[in-house]
């Protein structure tokens, strides 16, 4: 009966989002209440068990208490990079380094680096003028140059913290943030190469698209006259939080169980600066100076940037918070324990299960965030019940599943179609195919890595 409740909850969630066209936040809250009622949870908290509403409050509060800070700081860092021209500086430097013949490889590297502190849509809009400029200068197919760009951005969006869904999954699975970042780079780079330059080169020979004239003229106007920040300055600013979070992981490996006791100041300091909240706070404040004040921007301008960038994050935060609420109801109702017991007895790999559930929800809803959050909530109890499960790789597996088979119910599908001037069929052969390649290749690499670590 409990298993049926979970399946019914997923079906209801999918119907509410896809057929009723309900906002995903509202759909997730309604589904969480319905699952709690069906599982026999009390309406109000008793001595024996938490009530449905308290469970939803706790789940949402626990998720957003951490993630709201991280998301806000990461968004400000991304805004500073966008407005300062830092993203364009990195792109131009790497393209010059790689040369015209290998410009598609340069675009993948650009997207992988620039994508770390910014959302997929923001990174795409930031870099697409550069793609248009290069396509016009070289005469190469827009597809050959553009596919590596969106592949790099998509890999980072789905797999690499501090992106919101990946960070939320880290919290749900109680994974180590530094290890997750390290493994995501080990898995993400080869995946981006296969789905980006390799597939982009192949499909670019078969689908040759010119830059759409009207949009190209608008986006490439005055592109050469901007005063851009330095390459190393920008690169260092972007990577500051990554370095700091990795420091905490190194401290766990070499200080806690080594010659220094965990109570020593060096260990505590490393763990403090490596906490995602502190790491992003340091990086964001640093960006105000490195990309702002030191380049002549006034305090009022920097304040405006940091205020303006927060509004678009509200929807993402609410969906992730509702996903945390749904997760908590599954745990408090006993459904999570029951699923964990079934999975333990059947010896199903949590990594395959997480990928499969996320993939199914992604295809049905079109939302990578919704699919990753829902899958994490279902699989987390299984991971806790099965000793030896690598939770960091489980984060990556759910992220990989959440990227598969993007099609007409995904806003990203239409974004790529319109900017590249493609038909629906051409978008399916480029964007949908590369998203599926990312998902499958990443899963394969995760399974290989799982045998090693």
C-alpha positions as CSV (number, residue, x, y, z in Angstrom):
1,X,0.0,0.0,0.0
2,X,2.8,2.4,0.9
3,X,4.5,1.7,-2.4
4,X,1.3,2.4,-4.3
5,X,1.0,5.7,-2.4
6,X,4.4,6.8,-3.7
7,X,3.6,5.8,-7.3
8,X,0.3,7.5,-7.1
9,X,1.9,10.7,-5.6
10,X,4.3,10.8,-8.5
11,X,1.6,10.3,-11.1
12,X,-0.6,13.1,-9.4
13,X,2.4,15.4,-9.3
14,X,3.1,14.8,-13.0
15,X,-0.6,15.4,-14.0
16,X,-0.8,18.6,-11.9
17,X,2.3,20.1,-13.6
18,X,1.7,18.8,-17.2
19,X,-2.0,18.6,-17.6
20,X,-3.5,21.0,-15.1
21,X,-0.6,23.4,-15.7
22,X,-0.3,24.1,-12.0
23,X,2.8,25.9,-10.7
24,X,5.3,23.2,-9.6
25,X,5.6,24.8,-6.1
26,X,1.8,24.5,-5.5
27,X,1.8,21.0,-7.1
28,X,4.5,19.7,-4.8
29,X,2.8,21.0,-1.7
30,X,-0.6,19.5,-2.7
31,X,1.1,16.2,-3.5
32,X,3.0,16.2,-0.1
33,X,-0.3,16.8,1.7
34,X,-2.0,14.1,-0.3
35,X,0.8,11.6,0.3
36,X,0.7,12.3,4.1
37,X,-3.1,11.8,4.3
38,X,-2.9,8.6,2.3
39,X,-0.2,7.2,4.5
40,X,-2.2,7.9,7.6
41,X,-0.3,10.8,9.0
42,X,-2.2,12.9,11.6
43,X,-3.3,16.4,10.5
44,X,-1.6,17.9,13.6
45,X,1.5,16.8,15.5
46,X,0.9,14.3,18.3
47,X,3.3,12.7,20.8
48,X,3.7,9.7,18.5
49,X,4.2,11.4,15.2
50,X,4.5,14.8,13.5
51,X,1.5,16.2,11.7
52,X,1.4,16.8,8.0
53,X,1.7,20.6,8.1
54,X,4.5,20.6,10.7
55,X,6.3,18.0,8.5
56,X,6.0,20.3,5.5
57,X,7.2,23.3,7.4
58,X,10.2,21.4,8.8
59,X,11.1,20.0,5.4
60,X,10.9,23.3,3.7
61,X,12.6,25.2,6.5
62,X,15.5,22.7,6.7
63,X,16.0,22.8,2.9
64,X,15.8,26.6,2.4
65,X,17.6,27.5,5.7
66,X,20.8,26.4,4.0
67,X,20.0,26.8,0.3
68,X,18.4,30.3,0.4
69,X,21.7,31.8,1.5
70,X,23.8,29.8,-1.0
71,X,21.5,30.6,-3.9
72,X,21.4,34.3,-3.1
73,X,25.1,34.6,-2.8
74,X,25.8,32.6,-5.9
75,X,23.3,34.7,-7.9
76,X,25.1,37.9,-6.8
77,X,28.5,36.4,-7.8
78,X,27.0,35.4,-11.2
79,X,25.5,38.9,-11.7
80,X,28.9,40.6,-11.0
81,X,30.6,38.4,-13.5
82,X,27.9,39.1,-16.1
83,X,27.7,42.8,-15.7
84,X,31.5,43.3,-15.5
85,X,32.1,41.5,-18.8
86,X,34.1,38.8,-17.0
87,X,32.3,35.9,-18.8
88,X,33.1,37.5,-22.2
89,X,36.7,38.0,-21.2
90,X,37.1,34.3,-20.3
91,X,35.4,33.3,-23.6
92,X,37.6,35.6,-25.8
93,X,40.8,34.5,-24.1
94,X,40.1,30.8,-24.4
95,X,39.0,31.1,-28.0
96,X,42.2,33.0,-28.9
97,X,44.2,30.2,-27.1
98,X,42.5,27.3,-28.9
99,X,42.5,28.9,-32.3
100,X,39.8,29.1,-35.0
101,X,39.9,25.4,-36.0
102,X,39.2,24.3,-32.4
103,X,36.8,27.0,-31.5
104,X,34.1,24.4,-30.6
105,X,36.5,23.0,-27.9
106,X,37.0,26.5,-26.6
107,X,33.3,27.1,-26.3
108,X,32.9,23.9,-24.2
109,X,35.7,25.0,-21.8
110,X,34.2,28.5,-21.6
111,X,30.8,27.2,-20.7
112,X,32.1,24.8,-18.1
113,X,34.0,27.6,-16.3
114,X,31.4,30.3,-16.7
115,X,28.6,28.0,-15.8
116,X,29.9,27.4,-12.2
117,X,28.5,30.5,-10.6
118,X,25.5,31.2,-13.0
119,X,22.2,29.6,-13.9
120,X,22.0,27.8,-17.3
121,X,19.7,30.4,-18.8
122,X,21.9,33.3,-17.6
123,X,25.1,31.7,-18.9
124,X,23.5,31.0,-22.2
125,X,22.3,34.6,-22.7
126,X,25.7,35.9,-21.6
127,X,27.6,33.8,-24.1
128,X,25.3,33.5,-27.1
129,X,26.5,36.9,-28.6
130,X,30.0,35.5,-28.7
131,X,28.8,32.4,-30.5
132,X,27.0,34.6,-33.1
133,X,30.2,36.7,-33.6
134,X,32.4,33.6,-34.1
135,X,30.0,31.9,-36.4
136,X,29.9,35.0,-38.6
137,X,33.6,35.5,-38.6
138,X,34.5,31.9,-39.4
139,X,31.5,30.8,-41.5
140,X,31.1,27.7,-39.3
141,X,27.7,26.2,-38.6
142,X,26.0,27.8,-35.6
143,X,25.2,24.3,-34.4
144,X,28.9,23.2,-34.3
145,X,29.8,26.2,-32.1
146,X,26.6,26.3,-30.1
147,X,26.2,22.7,-29.1
148,X,29.5,22.6,-27.1
149,X,28.3,25.8,-25.3
150,X,25.0,24.4,-24.2
151,X,26.5,21.0,-23.4
152,X,29.1,22.6,-21.0
153,X,26.5,24.8,-19.4
154,X,24.0,21.9,-19.0
155,X,26.6,19.5,-17.4
156,X,27.5,22.1,-14.8
157,X,23.9,23.0,-14.2
158,X,22.9,19.4,-13.5
159,X,26.0,18.0,-11.8
160,X,28.2,20.6,-10.2
161,X,27.5,22.4,-6.9
162,X,26.9,25.2,-6.0
163,X,24.0,25.0,-8.5
164,X,20.7,25.0,-6.6
165,X,19.3,21.5,-7.3
166,X,22.8,19.9,-6.9
167,X,23.3,21.7,-3.6
168,X,19.8,20.7,-2.4
169,X,20.6,17.1,-3.2
170,X,23.9,17.3,-1.3
171,X,21.8,18.4,1.7
172,X,19.2,15.7,1.3
173,X,21.8,12.9,0.9
174,X,24.0,14.4,3.6
175,X,26.9,14.3,1.1
176,X,30.3,15.9,1.4
177,X,30.3,19.1,-0.7
178,X,34.0,18.9,-1.6
179,X,33.9,15.3,-2.7
180,X,30.8,16.0,-4.7
181,X,32.5,18.9,-6.5
182,X,35.6,16.8,-7.2
183,X,33.6,13.8,-8.5
184,X,31.4,16.1,-10.6
185,X,34.4,17.5,-12.4
186,X,35.9,14.0,-13.0
187,X,32.5,12.9,-14.4
188,X,31.4,16.2,-15.9
189,X,34.4,17.1,-18.1
190,X,34.5,13.9,-20.2
191,X,30.7,14.0,-20.4
192,X,30.8,17.6,-21.7
193,X,33.5,16.6,-24.3
194,X,31.4,13.8,-25.7
195,X,28.1,15.7,-25.8
196,X,29.7,19.0,-26.8
197,X,32.7,19.2,-29.2
198,X,32.4,15.6,-30.4
199,X,28.7,15.4,-31.0
200,X,28.6,19.1,-32.0
201,X,31.2,18.5,-34.7
202,X,29.2,15.5,-36.0
203,X,25.8,17.1,-36.0
204,X,27.1,20.4,-37.2
205,X,28.1,18.8,-40.5
206,X,24.6,17.6,-41.0
207,X,22.7,20.7,-39.8
208,X,24.2,23.9,-41.0
209,X,22.6,27.0,-39.5
210,X,23.5,30.6,-40.2
211,X,23.2,33.2,-37.5
212,X,19.6,34.6,-37.4
213,X,20.0,38.0,-38.9
214,X,17.8,40.1,-36.7
215,X,18.8,38.6,-33.5
216,X,22.4,38.4,-34.5
217,X,22.6,42.1,-35.4
218,X,21.0,43.0,-32.1
219,X,23.2,40.8,-29.9
220,X,26.6,41.5,-31.6
221,X,26.2,45.3,-31.7
222,X,29.1,47.0,-30.0
223,X,30.5,43.7,-28.9
224,X,34.1,44.7,-29.6
225,X,34.0,48.0,-27.8
226,X,33.5,46.8,-24.2
227,X,36.2,47.3,-21.6
228,X,36.6,43.9,-20.1
229,X,38.3,42.8,-16.8
230,X,41.4,40.7,-16.9
231,X,41.3,36.9,-17.6
232,X,43.1,35.7,-14.5
233,X,41.2,38.1,-12.2
234,X,37.9,36.8,-13.5
235,X,38.9,33.2,-13.4
236,X,40.2,33.5,-9.9
237,X,37.0,35.2,-8.7
238,X,34.8,32.4,-10.2
239,X,36.9,29.6,-8.7
240,X,37.4,31.1,-5.2
241,X,34.3,29.3,-3.7
242,X,35.3,26.0,-5.4
243,X,38.8,26.2,-3.9
244,X,37.5,27.0,-0.5
245,X,35.0,24.1,-0.5
246,X,37.7,21.7,-1.6
247,X,39.9,22.9,1.3
248,X,37.3,21.6,3.7
249,X,37.4,18.2,2.0
250,X,41.2,18.1,2.2
251,X,41.0,18.9,5.9
252,X,38.8,15.9,6.4
253,X,41.2,13.7,4.6
254,X,44.5,14.8,6.1
255,X,43.8,16.7,9.3
256,X,40.9,15.1,11.2
257,X,42.3,11.6,11.1
258,X,45.9,12.5,10.8
259,X,48.5,14.1,13.0
260,X,46.2,17.0,14.0
261,X,43.1,16.3,16.1
262,X,39.8,17.5,14.9
263,X,39.7,20.1,17.7
264,X,42.7,21.9,16.4
265,X,42.3,25.4,15.1
266,X,43.7,24.6,11.6
267,X,41.1,22.0,11.1
268,X,38.3,24.2,12.4
269,X,39.4,27.1,10.2
270,X,39.5,24.9,7.1
271,X,36.1,23.5,7.7
272,X,34.7,27.0,8.4
273,X,36.0,28.7,5.3
274,X,35.1,25.6,3.3
275,X,31.4,25.6,4.3
276,X,29.4,26.6,1.2
277,X,27.8,29.6,2.9
278,X,31.1,31.1,4.0
279,X,32.9,30.1,0.8
280,X,30.3,31.9,-1.3
281,X,30.1,34.9,1.0
282,X,33.9,35.4,0.7
283,X,33.8,35.0,-3.1
284,X,30.8,37.3,-3.5
285,X,32.3,40.1,-1.4
286,X,35.6,39.6,-3.2
287,X,33.8,40.0,-6.5
288,X,32.4,43.4,-5.4
289,X,36.0,44.6,-5.4
290,X,37.7,42.5,-8.1
291,X,35.0,43.0,-10.7
292,X,33.3,46.1,-9.3
293,X,35.0,48.8,-7.2
294,X,38.6,48.2,-8.5
295,X,37.2,48.6,-12.1
296,X,35.5,51.9,-11.4
297,X,32.0,50.8,-10.5
298,X,30.3,52.9,-7.8
299,X,28.8,51.5,-4.6
300,X,25.3,52.4,-5.9
301,X,25.9,50.4,-9.1
302,X,27.1,47.3,-7.3
303,X,24.1,47.6,-4.9
304,X,21.7,47.8,-7.8
305,X,23.2,44.7,-9.4
306,X,22.9,42.7,-6.2
307,X,19.3,43.9,-5.7
308,X,18.1,43.3,-9.2
309,X,19.5,39.8,-9.5
310,X,17.5,38.3,-6.6
311,X,14.0,38.5,-7.9
312,X,14.3,35.7,-10.6
313,X,15.6,33.3,-7.9
314,X,12.2,33.2,-6.1
315,X,10.6,30.5,-8.3
316,X,13.6,28.3,-8.1
317,X,13.8,28.6,-4.3
318,X,10.1,27.9,-3.8
319,X,10.2,24.7,-6.0
320,X,13.3,23.4,-4.2
321,X,11.7,24.2,-0.8
322,X,8.5,22.4,-1.8
323,X,10.7,19.4,-2.9
324,X,12.2,19.4,0.6
325,X,8.7,19.4,2.1
326,X,7.7,16.5,-0.1
327,X,10.9,14.6,1.0
328,X,10.1,15.2,4.7
329,X,6.6,13.9,4.4
330,X,7.9,10.7,2.8
331,X,10.3,10.3,5.7
332,X,7.9,11.2,8.5
333,X,5.0,9.0,7.1
334,X,7.2,5.9,7.1
335,X,7.0,5.6,3.3
336,X,10.7,6.3,3.0
337,X,11.6,3.5,5.5
338,X,9.4,1.1,3.7
339,X,10.9,1.9,0.3
340,X,14.3,1.6,1.8
341,X,13.5,-1.9,3.2
342,X,12.2,-3.1,-0.2
343,X,15.2,-1.7,-2.0
344,X,17.6,-3.3,0.5
345,X,15.9,-6.7,0.0
346,X,15.9,-6.5,-3.7
347,X,19.6,-5.3,-3.9
348,X,18.6,-2.5,-6.4
349,X,21.5,-0.1,-6.9
350,X,20.6,3.3,-5.3
351,X,22.6,5.0,-8.1
352,X,20.5,3.4,-10.9
353,X,17.3,3.9,-8.9
354,X,18.1,7.7,-8.4
355,X,19.0,8.1,-12.1
356,X,15.9,6.2,-13.3
357,X,13.4,8.1,-11.1
358,X,14.9,11.4,-11.9
359,X,14.8,10.6,-15.6
360,X,11.2,9.5,-15.6
361,X,10.1,12.7,-13.8
362,X,12.2,14.9,-16.1
363,X,10.6,13.4,-19.3
364,X,7.2,14.0,-17.8
365,X,7.6,17.4,-16.3
366,X,10.4,19.0,-18.3
367,X,11.9,20.4,-15.1
368,X,15.4,19.3,-14.0
369,X,15.0,20.9,-10.6
370,X,11.6,19.2,-9.8
371,X,12.9,15.8,-11.0
372,X,16.1,16.0,-9.0
373,X,14.4,17.1,-5.8
374,X,11.7,14.4,-6.1
375,X,14.1,11.6,-6.9
376,X,16.4,12.7,-4.0
377,X,13.5,12.6,-1.6
378,X,12.5,9.1,-2.6
379,X,16.0,7.6,-2.8
380,X,17.6,9.2,0.3
381,X,16.0,6.7,2.8
382,X,17.4,3.8,0.6
383,X,20.9,5.3,0.7
384,X,20.7,5.5,4.5
385,X,19.5,1.9,4.8
386,X,22.2,0.5,2.5
387,X,25.7,0.7,4.0
388,X,28.5,1.5,1.5
389,X,26.3,3.7,-0.8
390,X,28.5,6.5,-2.1
391,X,26.1,9.4,-1.5
392,X,28.3,11.9,-3.4
393,X,27.9,9.8,-6.6
394,X,24.2,9.4,-5.8
395,X,23.9,13.2,-6.0
396,X,25.5,13.1,-9.5
397,X,23.3,10.2,-10.6
398,X,20.1,12.0,-9.8
399,X,21.5,15.1,-11.5
400,X,22.4,13.1,-14.6
401,X,18.9,11.6,-14.7
402,X,17.3,15.0,-14.4
403,X,18.9,16.1,-17.6
404,X,17.7,13.4,-20.0
405,X,15.5,13.8,-23.1
406,X,14.6,17.5,-22.8
407,X,11.7,18.1,-25.2
408,X,8.7,20.4,-25.9
409,X,7.6,20.6,-22.2
410,X,11.0,22.2,-21.2
411,X,11.5,25.9,-21.5
412,X,15.2,25.3,-22.4
413,X,14.1,23.5,-25.5
414,X,12.3,26.6,-26.8
415,X,15.1,28.9,-25.7
416,X,17.6,26.9,-27.8
417,X,15.2,26.6,-30.8
418,X,14.5,30.3,-31.0
419,X,18.1,31.6,-30.5
420,X,19.5,29.1,-33.1
421,X,16.7,29.6,-35.5
422,X,16.0,25.9,-35.8
423,X,12.8,23.9,-36.5
424,X,11.4,21.5,-33.8
425,X,12.9,18.5,-35.6
426,X,16.4,20.2,-35.7
427,X,16.1,21.1,-32.0
428,X,15.3,17.5,-31.2
429,X,18.3,16.3,-33.1
430,X,20.6,18.8,-31.4
431,X,19.4,19.9,-28.0
432,X,17.3,16.9,-27.0
433,X,20.0,14.5,-28.3
434,X,22.9,16.2,-26.5
435,X,20.9,16.3,-23.2
436,X,20.3,12.5,-23.5
437,X,24.0,11.9,-24.3
438,X,24.9,13.9,-21.2
439,X,22.6,11.8,-19.0
440,X,23.7,8.4,-20.3
441,X,27.4,9.1,-20.5
442,X,27.4,10.6,-17.1
443,X,25.7,7.6,-15.6
444,X,28.2,5.3,-17.2
445,X,31.1,7.3,-15.8
446,X,29.4,7.4,-12.4
447,X,29.1,3.6,-12.4
448,X,32.8,3.2,-13.3
449,X,33.8,5.7,-10.7
450,X,31.7,3.8,-8.1
451,X,33.8,0.7,-8.6
452,X,36.9,2.8,-7.7
453,X,35.8,5.0,-4.9
